[in-house]
């Protein structure tokens, strides 16, 4: 079997689906006014909420990386032909249960997949499932690294300098930019400030988050289906997002991240 390790999936991605700075590590800073003379507990709570959002950004980053890898793989097969498909299959022995000519034809005619799979009893799988499987070998190179801390200081505001790479960075920056936008508009904090109404607060935050993602899609900055992102958002995420947006937030981003 021939294993191809030289193809860079980034070569087959449009600008909107490329990791920023071609996956190089970038730094950015988050500052939030949490009040002068804050207790250690208040500072810790803010940092804990920030970590919750960073974790969600990592989950979103994985979705972005999978989407980009699948897109790049289909473009690679279109560009390089069946050899690209054979190389991908050679790295996933379990796929060999599907006859190669059938897989090749299915890329050209998706209806063929469903006709043949019905005859063979392959109900549960789809051409998109196969693309995701074969392209998943490229996800790690697109994903990047978890967001890490370079510097933390509290002298009101609290300042956190972070760094990361790849689509984890994209998912994280998207969320933090949203929180910054909400912070300046006070759309979350002023609407439902009573913690006794936490369920209503979460519902509003979820609604605002969905609406914000729709705006991102209209602006051309959202390439993944909104439902795919929303299903990874937990009630804990919504509560942390809302609390962070209650502060006066500033986000300093390098030029490479300005369009994310």
ABEGO torsion letter per residue (X at the ends): XBBBAABBAAAABBAAABBBGGGBBBBBBBBBBAEBGBBAAAAAAAAAAAAAAAAAAAAAAAAAAAAAAAAAAAAAAAAAEAAAAAAAAAABAAAAABBAAAAAAAAABAAAAAAAAAAAGBBGBBAAAAAAAAAAAAAAAAAEBBBBBABBBBAOBBBBBBBBBEAAAAAAAAAAAAAAAAAAAGAAAAABABAAAAAAAAAAAAAAAAAAAAAAAAAGABABBAAAAAAABBAAAAAAAAAAAABBBBBBBBAAAAAX
